[in-house]
Structures are given as C-alpha cells and as structure tokens.
Amino acid sequence: MTPTSTYRLQLRPDFDFADARAVVGYLRDLGVGAVYVSPVLEATPGSTHGYDVTDPTRLREELGGEDGFRSLTAAAREAGLGVVVDIVPNHMSVEVPSANPWWHSVLREGARSAYAHHFDIDWSRGRVLVPVLGDDADIAKLTVEGDELVYADHRFPIAPGAGEGTPQEVHDRQHYELVDWRRGNTELNYRRFFDITTLAAVTVERPEVFEDTHREILTWVDAEEVTGLRIDHPDGLADPGAYVRQLRDAAPHTWIVIEKILHPGEELPASWPVDGTTGYDALREMFGVLLDPAGEATFTKLAERLGVRTDHAAIEEEARRLVTDTILVAEVRRIAALLAGLDAEAARAAVAETMIAFGVYRSYLPEVESTWAEAIAKARSRRPDLDTALTALDEQVRADPSGELATRIQQTSGMVVAKGTEDTTFYRFTRFAALNEVGGSPDVWGVSVDEFHRLAAERDAGRPATMTALTTHDTKRSEDTRARMAVLSEIADEFADAVASWTERCGIDEPSLNLLAWQTLVGAWPISDERLGDYLLKAARESKLRTTWTEPDEEFESSVAAWPSRVRSELGDEIEAFVRRIQAPGWSNSLTQKLVQLTAPGVPDVYQGTELWDFSLVDPDNRRPVDYTIRREMLARFDEGLMPELDVSGATKLLVVHRTLTLRRDRPELFEGYRALTAEGPAAAHALAYARSADLVVVGTRLPIGLEDTGGWRGTTLTLDDGEWTNVITGTSVDGGPVELADLLGRYPVALLVRR
C-alpha cells in the first residue's frame, strides 16, 4: 500500500516504541499517511540509530521489544496510518560478540559454525582477523575469564577444548586472531560496511541467509502490521536486482523504496520491482531550482581567493585514490586476487583505477552495461600504462557478469565512491557547501526551472510512488539550513566581501574548512559553540587534510574547537546583522521548497521535527530530540483560526505542512499528473508553478531577494482555469483567469490552490 506521505522517527533507547506511539495522534492530526521508523531489530547495546543490527530474529528490547512494537503498530492502524520500517540487509554489527549470536558462533566454532557462510568471510585465508588491539604487543595483555578471552572491555568466546594454557596459548588455538586495529584496512578477511570493521557484511544472496535475516520482518508484513519497507544500502549487496525481486515475491503488496543514490541523469534499473528510491534525487532538484545561477562565478572566485581548490574532478579523483590506497586496501586486494593472468600489482592497480573512475556508485551487469564501460574507458584514459590489465579485467568481468570477480568489484565500487566523494570530497571542495549533498554534484550549480519541470514530469510518469526527501538522518545539513544558504547565491558579492573580511580577522588555518565554517555559521545561526565546534571537528577529520579520525592533530583540533567562541566574541554582532539580512528570504525559500516537496510527484517524507524551522547539520546533530509538545500546541491553534506570521517561530511552515499533508491524505486524486505553468510579466522568472491535476495548482517563489530588489511582482500574473479556487493554506478564494501574484502571494510566498 502506497502511503500518501511518511514521517520519519529516529528510534533510540531514550525515544522508544512507547514514545513513538505517544506521537501517533499528533502525526494523524498533522496529516501524515504513515509512520516511518529507523531500524527496529536487536542492535548493539546503547545504539542511537539501529543500523548496527545484532540479531535479525528479534525486535529490539531497548526499544520495548515485541510488545512495544505491537502496541505502536496497533496505534498506527487505529489512527489510519501505515507503518514503514527501515531494514538493513547488507551487514550486522560484530562489535560486541556476545550480542550477536551468529558472530559469536562463528568466533567459537570457526568454519564449522552453522553461520560460517552467513558472513562474507574469506575462509581460505585462515583465522578470522579481529582488529581490536592497541598494537600487536597488546596480545600480552589478554586474560582468560571462564570461557572467554578478554582484552580491555572486549570479550571473545573460547572454542570448545581450546581453553588450556596461558592466555596467549589460548588465543593461538582460536578460530580468530586478535590484531592491531590498524591492520584492519589492509589485512581484513571479511567484507565490511565501508571502512567500519565492526559492521560485517552478510551474504544475503544465499537463500538460507535471506530467509534467516527476513523471517521476522516478513511476519510483520504478512500480519499487515507493516505496510512499507525502506531498504538500507542496496549497493553493497552482491546482486541488488535479485535481492529486490526476492523481497517483492515475499511482500507483493508492500510499498518498497531503496536507498539507492542516483547520480544526476541515472535511473533505477527498469527490472527492479520497487516503488522507487529514498528521495535524494528529488532533493537535488527541489533545492537546485532555488539557486541563482549568477552566484556561481563569484563563489568560485571567493574559493580561489581564499586558497580553496575548485578543480572538483581532480579533488574527487585524489580522494577516491586515497580510499583505495589506504582505507579499502584489503577489499581491493581480495578482488585483485580473482583476476587471472596478471601479476598482483597490475591486478591491484587495474581494480583500484576502475573503481576510482566510476561516474555513479556502481554498475549492474549485465542489465546496465554503460556505466561499467564508461568506468573502464575513463580508467584507460587516466592510466594508459594499465591498458593490458584493464583489458583483462574488462574481459573477465564481462565473461561472467554474475561471477565473483564482477560481483565484488561492483559492490565495492560504491564503497569507494561513498568514502571518496561523500565523506572526503564534500569536505574538501567547499566552494558552495549547500550543493555538497548526498545524491548531488557539487560542481553542478543548481537546476533550471525547465529542467525541474522535466524531471518532475518524468518522475510522475515513471515512478510516481517513489519517496521524496529534503532532510534525512544522512543529509549533510537540514532543508532549512540549505534553503537559507541558497539566499547566498543571490548576494554572492556581499557574502564574498564579508567572508574575506572575517577570514582576515578570524579565519581557520585550513582554507577548505575555513570557507565551510563561514557558510555553516550563517546557514545554521543561531547555533551553540558546542554544536558548531563538534560539526567543524567532524568536517576537519572527514576532509583528511590537516587531521583524521585515526591520526588526529591535537593542536589543530584544539584551534578548531576554540573557533566558534572566538568568532562569537570578535564578530558576533556582524554575523548577527548579516543573518538578519538573509533570514526572511531563507524562510521564503524554505516554504517554497517544502510546498514543492509535499505536492510534486512522489511520496513526501517529513523528517522528524522539520515541520518547524530546523537548522541542523550532519549527524549526530540532526538526531537531537524533538519537542512535540510545542508542535501539538501550535497545531491545535490552527483549528482555532490562527493564521501565523512568517517569523522565527516556524508556525507558518507547520501550517503549510499540515494543510498540504491533510489535503494529500483526504484528496489523493488531486495529486495525479504534472503540468508546468508559466507566469507572465516582468517578475515571471521568480514564480515556480505547476498543476498536478485539473483542480490543483501549486505556486512558489524563487530568488526572493532579487524579486524584492526589482520592485516585487509588478503586475506579474498566473492564469488559472475557469472556476472558483481556494488557497488551502490561507482559506482565501480567487476566481479563474489571470491572477495577480502580488495578491495571491501577499501573505505567504507560497499558495496551494484547489478548484471547487
């Protein structure tokens, strides 16, 4: 069943099933179609996100267990809401062996374990490598306690009959080997999630593993307690297409969306029986159409003036090469070993170069061949000295597109792209950080109005039930932070002058982080020193330029941590004044972006708390607790006739979300089809308008500063079909024919019109 909309809740021990159940009534009143929750299966103790599943056969006790989950789904059903659950087929957490019965069995029994092949372990290389020691010399610190081998706060099972002797002798007789944590990147013999050695990949492509990992999930589906599934990280799977076909066969009537990150211009493989993606592609379009193209040159010059590199392609290539050569060395070597007829170094270089060259996250051979061919061609152009090795790789992969070589290089390329681009390039190429978003291309400056309409119409025709999103638990910044930053594209010269002056007086001694910091400061203001400092420290480590997660530069990190309070002390008044200049235009962008998301083709998801202004940054900042009391109180006042002012309270955004979601839920037939509309008059370029059906029209405002600076709408009109139309947001009526946008958008910068 396709929901009319979803509302994402981040579950954690201090916001569990009972807490989620307590907001079901509010979500119903808001107009939401389905409650959409983060993973609910048993996870690492204390986990604040749930993507570290430890037992896929049980609901998580820290969230309330089976009784709590049943209570939540029953409350949702009674309220008329669906329930969408996030599931994680790619990996499981092995951080705490005792918490994961399958991994515990593997460590205790080795290749004889019933779960030995549930994990993607290379058993040909002997014992399972467990990189947890401070260094290899720490092996002397092992102790034996009962039937466990203990190191610091890590406890590992002892194999039957292998517990006699000194701790080191005991260790030497186990099915695993504890080693220096630094050896994980180069020697690990099991596949993992990205570079996280505590998340071991699962072989869900094996029928018995699919059954074991999905048995509990499918009981919810069969009982109609769960009406939708969100699939985490499908690109890590051996065969994503086969996986979703198997899942669709098991859940034929369930709404299924997958976290497939599409590059601009890329489409889901046609054969995949899913309803769509989790919406990052739509995010790029809905934000991109708000940007002023005139700002690009100024931001490029600003970056160059401050010493920030602007050669995106070169930065991305270097970042991906850093990943293949230092972070995912073990994965690259495992793939290279499958190449026949080449020496080890040539095979390694060919594999690495091909994954670096991918223009998308991965290819899907044999169905989608073009992306593989393009990667090979680009690798050849960059490394002509590897022509022989690349030819061998290409031929062997194409000869057996379902074989182990083809499978492993395709599922690993997504890791290289994600770590190299999202987690590194996005923090080095900081020319205009609002573009540095999952599913985006930082070097592509926005989306034209014509392109926006074309893509929206294509989504309506192709996958009308796909999810659309503006904020998620993985976005680099929230929708309202991004919307305010879009205003900077309209006053690029003014911002560039301010940043140059601020940098001279209070800059950070690393150009990329410095430019990112000023954009972040004005985008998220007011923001506490602690929040900003935590964000900048994460950004600095992710960029891997002056400091890293594994080799921190303490002096540099101390200066970064001190920067927010220094700026507040020395430049606080100037920053405050600048933000006042862009605050109201930012609200305008936020409302337009939100109304577009809620009305355009697709199933809109509202991330927790973003029905009011939310100026969050990357996780964990975007997973802070939400105050539902104030939201309930505001929502109740709308029923009393409140028509809020556009101000810092965010009540106007809540009104737009409430009225639009309620209309979607009550009148779904209005949200079918898509037709671009064009305003007429001197300010026509500032209007974004379209019709969904013959009886629904959406109008938003673009480039609000430019609109104000040129004298407003100045007689610009939008022609409506004959009849009486009601603005659902304000309740006012308007007759068909040419309508003055100055009147229609007089109170709010957006309008949602329904013909009676």
Residue, then its C-alpha position, 0 to 999 in steps of 0.5 A: m500500500t502506497p502511503t500518501s506521505t511518511y514521517r520519519l522517527q529516529l528510534r533510540p533507547d531514550f525515544d522508544f516504541a512507547d514514545a513513538r506511539a505517544v506521537v501517533g495522534y499528533l502525526r494523524d492530526l498533522g496529516v501524515g499517511a504513515v509512520y516511518v521508523s529507523p531500524v527496529l531489530e536487536a542492535t548493539p547495546g546503547s545504539t542511537h540509530g539501529y543500523d548496527v543490527t545484532d540479531p535479525t530474529r528479534l525486535r529490539e528490547e531497548l526499544g520495548g521489544e515485541d510488545g512495544f512494537r505491537s502496541l505502536t503498530a496497533a496505534a498506527r492502524e487505529a489512527g489510519l496510518g501505515v507503518v514503514v520500517d527501515i531494514v538493513p540487509n547488507h551487514m550486522s554489527v560484530e562489535v560486541p560478540s556476545a550480542n550477536p549470536w551468529w558472530h559469536s558462533v562463528l568466533r567459537e566454532g570457526a568454519r564449522s559454525a552453522y553461520a560460517h557462510h552467513f558472513d562474507i568471510d574469506w575462509s581460505r585465508g585462515r583465522v578470522l582477523v579481529p582488529v581490536l588491539g592497541d598494537d600487536a604487543d597488546i596480545a600480552k595483555l589478554t586474560v582468560e575469564g571462564d570461557e572467554l578471552v578478554y582484552a580491555d572491555h572486549r570479550f571473545p568466546i573460547a572454542p570448545g577444548a581450546g581453553e588450556g594454557t596461558p592466555q596467549e596459548v589460548h588465543d593461538r588455538q582460536h578460530y580468530e586472531l586478535v590484531d592491531w586495529r590498524r591492520g584492519n584496512t589492509e589485512l581484513n578477511y571479511r567484507r565490511f560496511f565501508d571502512i567500519t570493521t565492526l559492521a560485517a557484511v552478510t551474504v544475503e544472496r544465499p537463500e538460507v541467509f535471506e530467509d534467516t535475516h527476513r523471517e521476522i520482518l516478513t511476519w510483520v508484513d504478512a500480519e499487515e502490521v507493516t505496510g512499507l519497507r525502506i531498504d538500507h544500502p542496496d549497493g553493497l549487496a552482491d546482486p541488488g536486482a535479485y535481492v529486490r525481486q526476492l523481497r517483492d515475491a515475499a511482500p507483493h503488496t508492500w510499498i518498497v523504496i531503496e536507498k539507492i543514490l542516483h547520480p544526476g541523469e541515472e535511473l533505477p534499473a527498469s527490472w527492479p520491482v520497487d516503488g522507487t528510491t529514498g528521495y535524494d534525487a528529488l532533493r537535488e532538484m527541489f533545492g537546485v531550482l532555488l539557486d541563482p545561477a549568477g552566484e556561481a562565478t563569484f563563489t568560485k572566485l571567493a574559493e580561489r581567493l581564499g586558497v580553496r581548490t575548485d578543480h572538483a574532478a581532480i579533488e574527487e579523483e585524489a580522494r577516491r585514490l586515497v580510499t583505495d590506497t589506504i582505507l579499502v586496501a584489503e577489499v581491493r586486494r581480495i578482488a585483485a586476487l580473482l583476476a587471472g593472468l596478471d601479476a598482483e600489482a597490475a591486478r591491484a592497480a587495474v581494480a583500484e583505477t576502475m573503481i576510482a573512475f566510476g561516474v555513479y556508485r556502481s554498475y549492474l551487469p549485465e542489465v546496465e552495461s554503460t556505466w561499467a564501460e564508461a568506468i573502464a574507458k575513463a580508467r584507460s584514459r587516466r592510466p594508459d600504462l594499465d591498458t593490458a590489465l584493464t583489458a583483462l579485467d574488462e574481459q573477465v568481468r564481462a565473461d561472467p557478469s554474475g561471477e565473483l570477480a564482477t560481483r565484488i568489484q561492483q559492490t565495492s565500487g560504491m564503497v569507494v565512491a561513498k568514502g571518496t566523494e561523500d565523506t572526503t570530497f564534500y569536505r574538501f571542495t567547499r566552494f558552495a557547501a549547500l550543493n555538497e549533498v548526498g545524491g548531488s554534484p557539487d560542481v553542478w550549480g543548481v537546476s533550471v526551472d525547465e529542467f525541474h519541470r522535466l524531471a518532475a514530469e518524468r518522475d510522475a510518469g515513471r515512478p510516481a510512488t517513489m519517496t521524496a526527501l529534503t532532510t534525512h538522518d544522512t543529509k549533510r545539513s537540514e532543508d532549512t539550513r540549505a534553503r537559507m544558504a541558497v539566499l547566498s547565491e543571490i548576494a554572492d558579492e556581499f557574502a564574498d566581501a564579508v567572508a574575506s573580511w572575517t577570514e582576515r580577522c578570524g579565519i581557520d588555518e585550513p582554507s577548505l574548512n575555513l570557507l565551510a565554517w563561514q557558510t555553516l555559521v550563517g546557514a545554521w545561526p543561531i547555533s551553540d559553540e558546542r554544536l558548531g565546534d563538534y560539526l567543524l571537528k567532524a568536517a576537519r577529520e572527514s576532509k583528511l587534510r590537516t587531521t583524521w579520525t585515526e591520526p588526529d592533530e591535537e593542536f589543530e583540533s584544539s584551534v578548531a574547537a576554540w573557533p566558534s567562541r572566538v568568532r562569537s566574541e570578535l564578530g558576533d554582532e556582524i554575523e548577527a546583522f548579516v543573518r538578519r539580512i538573509q533570514a526572511p528570504g531563507w524562510s521564503n525559500s524554505l516554504t517554497q521548497k517544502l510546498v514543492q516537496l509535499t505536492a510534486p510527484g512522489v511520496p513526501d517524507v517529513y523528517q522528524g521535527t522539520e515541520l518547524w524551522d530546523f537548522s541542523l547539520v550532519d549527524p549526530d546533530n540532526r538526531r537531537p530530540v524533538d519537542y512535540t509538545i510545542r508542535r501539538e500546541m501550535l497545531a491545535r491553534f490552527d483549528e482555532g483560526l490562527m493564521p501565523e506570521l512568517d517569523v522565527s517561530g516556524a508556525t507558518k511552515l507547520l501550517v503549510v505542512h499540515r494543510t498540504l499533508t491533510l489535503r494529500r491524505d483526504r484528496p489523493e486524486l488531486f495529486e495525479g499528473y504534472r503540468a508546468l505553468t508559466a507566469e507572465g510579466p516582468a517578475a515571471a522568472h521568480a514564480l515556480a508553478y505547476a498543476r498536478s491535476a485539473d483542480l490543483v495548482v501549486v505556486g512558489t517563489r524563487l530568488p526572493i531577494g532579487l524579486e524584492d530588489t526589482g520592485g516585487w511582482r509588478g503586475t506579474t500574473l498566473t492564469l488559472d482555469d475557469g472556476e472558483w479556487t481556494n488557497v488551502i493554506t490561507g482559506t482565501s478564494v480567487d476566481g479563474g483567469p489571470v491572477e495577480l501574484a502580488d495578491l495571491l502571494g501577499r501573505y505567504p510566498v507560497a499558495l496551494l490552490v484547489r478548484r471547487 
